[in-house]
């Protein structure tokens, strides 16, 4: 998993509440088990018309936000069905951080397992960041996971908190498999001992 320590990127404003996982990646793209290739379908029904053409009013289709790597979104982001394809699609598109006042629990957990940092802020802080993100090409945010701070374009810093275990996993690029592999020696020793004690097992 990609490490996340510090990130600077364009923030796109998505001032909508209850953006669910079907909006993030529609159900007809859930057949794949590959984490790559889903970015082109991110927000499919919001980004594209039925004929495949881009909807010019959608934020990620606007020139200033085509390279956005941060989303500033309304309450309850990632609600709906529990599909890990949602963070896969966000990550494949290039999104490294989503900022909101609240997230659906399963989506929130899945973000950490896929190298995306979800940040919870207060309603007042979200309004400030949403205003920052509305400034087009100047909508740059600096996110420091180690210091747990967001730096706004005006230099003001907003503090946030992340569970220490999840923070350490992101900083070190460790998903569940990576955490398990840290114990590879102990696992091998145990298997060796078990084979010696119970060769029939």
N, C-alpha and C positions, 0 to 999 in steps of 0.2 A: 504494500500500500504506500502511496506517496506520502512523504512527511509533510506536516503543516507546522511551520514555526512562525514565520511572518509572511504577510501577503499584501501586496499593493495592487489594486485593480479598479477598473471602472465599475461603479455600482448602478444597477438598473432598477428603477422604481416600479414595483408591481403593487399598486395601492388597491388591493382586493383582499377581502377576507375569505376564508374557507377554500383556498386553492387546494383541491384534492389531488390524489395520486392519479386519477383518471385524466385530469386536466394536464398533469405533468407528463405522463406517458400513457396514451390510450391503451385499452386492454388488448387490442388486436396486435400489439407489438410485444406481448408477454411470452411468446412462444420460444424465443431465444434464451439460451443460458449464457450467452457471451455478454460481457460488460461493455464491449466496444460496438460502435455503430448505431447506438440509440440516440445520440445527440441530435442527429438530423430530424428526429421525430419528437424532440422535446416540445411540449406545448403545441402539438400538431394542430389541433382544431382551432387554437387561438392564433397560431402563426400563419396558417395557410388556408386558402379558400378551397372549395371542392375541386376546382380545376388544377390545384397544385400551386397556384400563384400566391405570392406573399401578400398578407394583409398589411398595408403600409402603416396602419395605426397601431399595430402591436409593437410594444416597446423594443423587443429584441430584433425587430426588423428595421428599426431606425438606425441611421448611420452611426450615431454617437454610441449606440449600445451593442453593436454587432460583436464587439470583443469583450463584452461585460463578463466579469468573473465573480461578481458579487450581486446577489439579489436582496433588495430591501422590500419585504412583503408584509401584507396585512396579517391579522390574527389567524391562528389555527392553520398554519401552513402545513401541507402534507397530510391532511385528514383523508378519510375514505379508506379504501381497501389497503391491506398491508402488503404492498408490492415493493420488493427491493429494487426493481427496475427503475423506480422513480429517482433515487440517488444515482443509479448507474447512468441514466440519461442526462441528469444535471452535470455529473462529472465529465461525461464524454463530450458534452457541449463546451465545457470549460469553466463551469461554475465551481468555485472552491469554498464559497461561504454564503450562507443564507441568514439574513437577519430578520427577526420578527418578534412580536411580543409573546407568541406561543406557537408550539408545534404539536402535532399528533405524536404520541409516545413512540409508536413503532417507527415512523419515519425519522424521528429525532435520533433513535438508537441506530438505525440503518446508516444515517449520515456518517457517524463516527466510524463505522465499520468499512466505509468506502472512501475515506480521505476527504470528506466535506465537513466543514465546521459550521454547525448551526448555533447561532448566538441569540439568546433571549435578552431583550431590552424592555424598558418601561414604555408605556404609551407615549409619554412626553419625549423620550429619547428617540423613539421610532419616527415621530413627526419631524424631528430635526434631521435625522438621517434620510428620511424620504424627501425632504426639501433639498438636501445635498445631492441626492441621486437624481433629482429633477433638473440638474444643471448641465445635462448633456455631456459633452466631451470633458468638462471640468469636474465630473462626478467621480473623483478619485477618493477612495478610502484606504487607509493603512490599517491593517489588522495585525496585532501582535498577540499571538496565543500565549507566549511565555509570560508576558506582562499582563495579559488579559485586558487589553485596551484596544479601542477603535479610535483612530485619529481622524477627525473630520478635516475637510479642506482648509478650514480656518485655523487649524492647529489645536482646537479644543479636543480633549481626550474623554472618551466615554468608557468607563470600566464595565466589565462583564465577568461573570463567574462560570466556570466549567468544572464538573466533577474531576477531581485530581487524577483518577485512574484513566478516564477518557482523554484528558488533556495529555497525559504522558504517552498514551498510545498514539495519538495523532502526531505529537512532536517526534516520536521515534518511528513513525510509520508502521505500527504494529496492528494488524487485524487479528481475528481470532486464531488463524493459522499461525501467524507470526508469534503470538503469545505462546502457543503450544510448542513451537519449534525452539523457543528459549529454554525449554525443559527437555530438549532432545537427549541430553546425556543421562538425565535421571530416568527417562522413559526407557532408554536402551539398557541401562543398568538393571532396572526392574524386570524387563523382559528376559535378560540373561539369567538373573537369579531365579525367576519363575521356571524357565526352561530347565535349569539345573535341579531344582527341587521337585518339579512335576514334569518330567520328560514326556509323560503320556498326555499332558493337557494340550 
